[in-house]
Amino acid sequence: MTNVAPCLGLDASVDKYSEQIEAVQYDAILACNVCHISPYCVTEGIFKGAARLLADSDSRLFLYGPWNKDGEYTSESNVKFDASLQS
């Protein structure tokens, strides 16, 4: 696709990302399956990085993961994902 940048690796726990990442203002940032398996400082870094790098108030940060609400998974696929981590 011509309107989607290639994936770039980064350490979200650091205060500033690579020059290649920091040089751009983004319309959207997507973090998949990160927050539930990484140290809390990574989640904080994702939010701080998004605040710095999203272009404007119409830009969005999207998080995807096997979330729980009140200690229960929000979908059957999240139950299966967690079970796969336990085996």
C-alpha positions as CSV (number, residue, x, y, z in Angstrom):
1,M,0.0,0.0,0.0
2,T,1.3,3.4,-0.8
3,N,-0.4,5.3,2.1
4,V,1.0,3.1,4.9
5,A,4.5,3.3,6.1
6,P,6.5,0.1,6.6
7,C,6.8,-1.2,10.1
8,L,9.7,0.2,12.1
9,G,11.2,-1.4,15.2
10,L,11.5,0.7,18.3
11,D,12.1,0.5,22.0
12,A,9.0,2.3,23.4
13,S,10.5,2.5,26.9
14,V,13.1,5.1,25.9
15,D,12.4,8.9,26.0
16,K,13.0,9.4,22.3
17,Y,12.8,7.1,19.3
18,S,15.1,6.9,16.3
19,E,15.6,9.9,14.1
20,Q,13.8,8.1,11.3
21,I,10.7,7.7,13.5
22,E,10.9,11.1,15.2
23,A,11.2,13.0,11.9
24,V,7.6,12.3,10.9
25,Q,4.1,13.4,12.2
26,Y,1.7,10.5,12.0
27,D,-2.0,10.3,11.3
28,A,-2.3,7.1,13.2
29,I,-0.2,4.8,15.4
30,L,-1.1,1.1,16.0
31,A,0.3,-1.0,18.8
32,C,-0.7,-4.7,18.7
33,N,-0.2,-7.2,21.4
34,V,2.3,-5.0,23.3
35,C,0.9,-3.5,26.5
36,H,-0.2,-6.8,28.1
37,I,3.2,-8.5,27.7
38,S,5.7,-5.7,28.3
39,P,6.9,-3.8,31.3
40,Y,4.6,-0.9,32.3
41,C,7.3,1.6,31.1
42,V,6.7,0.5,27.5
43,T,3.0,1.3,27.8
44,E,3.9,4.7,29.2
45,G,6.4,5.2,26.4
46,I,3.7,4.4,23.8
47,F,1.4,7.0,25.1
48,K,4.3,9.6,25.5
49,G,5.5,8.8,21.9
50,A,2.0,9.1,20.5
51,A,1.5,12.5,22.2
52,R,4.7,13.7,20.6
53,L,4.3,12.1,17.1
54,L,0.6,12.3,16.3
55,A,0.0,15.1,13.8
56,D,-3.1,16.7,15.3
57,S,-6.3,16.2,17.3
58,D,-7.8,14.2,14.5
59,S,-4.9,11.6,14.7
60,R,-5.4,8.4,16.6
61,L,-3.5,5.9,18.7
62,F,-5.0,2.4,18.4
63,L,-4.1,-0.3,20.9
64,Y,-5.0,-4.0,20.3
65,G,-4.5,-6.8,22.8
66,P,-6.3,-9.4,24.9
67,W,-8.0,-7.0,27.3
68,N,-9.8,-7.8,30.5
69,K,-12.7,-5.9,32.0
70,D,-13.5,-6.6,35.7
71,G,-11.1,-9.5,35.5
72,E,-12.9,-11.2,32.5
73,Y,-11.7,-11.3,28.9
74,T,-13.7,-9.2,26.5
75,S,-13.7,-11.9,23.8
76,E,-13.3,-15.7,23.3
77,S,-10.3,-15.1,21.2
78,N,-8.6,-13.4,24.1
79,V,-9.3,-16.4,26.3
80,K,-7.7,-18.6,23.7
81,F,-4.7,-16.3,23.3
82,D,-4.0,-16.3,27.0
83,A,-4.4,-20.1,27.2
84,S,-1.8,-20.4,24.4
85,L,0.7,-18.4,26.6
86,Q,0.1,-20.7,29.5
87,S,1.1,-23.9,27.6
